[in-house]
Amino acid sequence: MACWRSPTSARRSTRNQPPAPQAAYLRLSFDRGDTWPEWQLVAPAEGTYYWDQRIAIAPDEGRLAAMFWTHDSRSHSHRDSHLSWGSPDGTEWREPVGTELPGQHTQPLALGGERLLAIYPRRDEEPGIVLSHSRDSGATWLRGEEPMAVPPRWQRRGGLIG
């Protein structure tokens, strides 16, 4: 049976369940989105919050790649984007690891094999929307070779120049 997945970073209480702690979850539907009965924990928040998760599906084996805007609640600071790999059905996840990419909301794009592309806004260096490539499932990234998808000259305060 096909499973639909919807990422979220909060879980509210229902009549049958108390609220869960802040964490990254997937809502799972087995009836094409009519109901969303299951919550799958993707990344717990124990001092580190994993927000704004974005998910890609690896085209060859169906594994899920989730990237997170990551925040350290103890130091009240943003950290590098983190990456976690999950099973094709979204029920099993590895612990998120840092990528050293300075993005906040980061969209992964699984290119097949071990190749992964990360698309993210760079805000601490020359600003722009940047593409970063990994050839080893996100263990390392080709920093310094990052092309700009949207260079600074196309941007202005508050949005893109049309």
N, C-alpha and C positions, 0 to 999 in steps of 0.2 A: 504494500500500500504506500502511495506517495505521501510524503510529509512536507507540509509548508512550514517555513520558519520565519519568525518575526523577531528581530533583536530589540531589546529594551534594557534599561539600566536601573529600573526600579520595579518593585513588586508590591502591589497594593493588597490590602486584605480583602477577603471575600467572606461570604457567610460561612464557608467551610474551612477557610484557612486564615491564620493570623498573618499580619504583614511580615515579610521577610526582610532581612537586613539589606542595605544598599549593596548592590553587586551587579554584574552584567549577566543577563539571562537571555534565553531564547524562548519565545512562546511557540508551542508546537500545535499544529492542526493536522488532523488525519482525515478531514472531510472537506477539503478544498476551501478552508477558511470559514466555514459556517460556525464552527466553535473552535476555541483555543484552550483546551482543558489542561494542557501540561506546561509546566515551567521547567526549563532545564538551566541549571547553573552553568555559566560559561567561565566566569572569573570572579572569585570571591573578593570582597573589599575588606581587607584586614590592614588598615593603615594606608593602603593604596587603593584609590578609586579608579575603576575602569569605566569611562564614560564614552558615549557616542560611538559605540562599536559599529564597524562597517564590515560586511562579510562578502567574501568571494568564494566561488566554487571552483576547485581545480578541475580542468576539463578532462584529464585522463583518468583519475581515480575517484573523483567526486568529493575528496576531502574538503573541509571548510577552513578557510583562513579568516580569522577575525583580527582586526586592528583597532586599537583603542586610544583615545585621548586619555592620558594617564596623569593622575594628580596624587601627590604625596600629602596626606592629611596631617601628618606630624609637622612637616616643615612648611605647609601651606604653599607649596610650589608645584608647578607643572613639571612633569618629567618627559622623557622622550616617548614617542609612540611605542606601544607594546603590541606584540603579535602572539596569537595563540592558534594552534592547529586543532581542528576537531574532526570527529568521524563524520562520514557522509550523512548520517541521520541526525547529527547534532547532539547526540546523547553522551559523548565522551570528549573531553577537552584536556589538552596539555596546559600546564601552568604558563601564563603569559610571560614573555621575555622581552627585555628592552631591545630596541632596534638601533638606537643612537640617532634616529631621525627626529629632528626638532619640531615636527608637525604637531598639530592638535588633532582635529578630526582627519583621519587618514583613510583613504579608500584603497584597499588592496585590489589587485587584478591578477588572478592566477593565470599564467600564460602557458602552462603545461610543463611537464617534467618538474624540475626544481626551480623554475623561473617564476619570479613574483615581481610585480610592479607596484609601487606605492605612490599614490597621488595625494599631495598634501600642501596646505598653505605654509609657506616659510615666513615667519614673522620676526625672527631674531637676527637674521643676516639681511642680505638684499631681499626685500619682500617680493613675493610672487607665488604662483602655484607651480609646484615642482614635481617632477617625476624622478623616482629613484628606483633602481633595478637591483634585484638580488638573483644570483644564479644558484643559491644553495638553500632554498626554502626559507629565506629570511634570516639565516644565521649571520650573514654579512651583507652589507649594502655598498654599492659602488658610489661612495660619497666623492664629491669633487667632479663627478661626471654627470651631474644632474641637470638635464635640460629644463628650461622654464616652459611650462604649458601656457601660462599667462604671465608675460614679463611685466615689470613695474610700469613701463611706459603705457601699458594698456589699462592701468588701474588709476583710480582716483579715490579720494577719501569717500567712503560710503558705498563703493561698488565699482563696477567696470565701466569704462568709457564705451559708449555704444557706437 
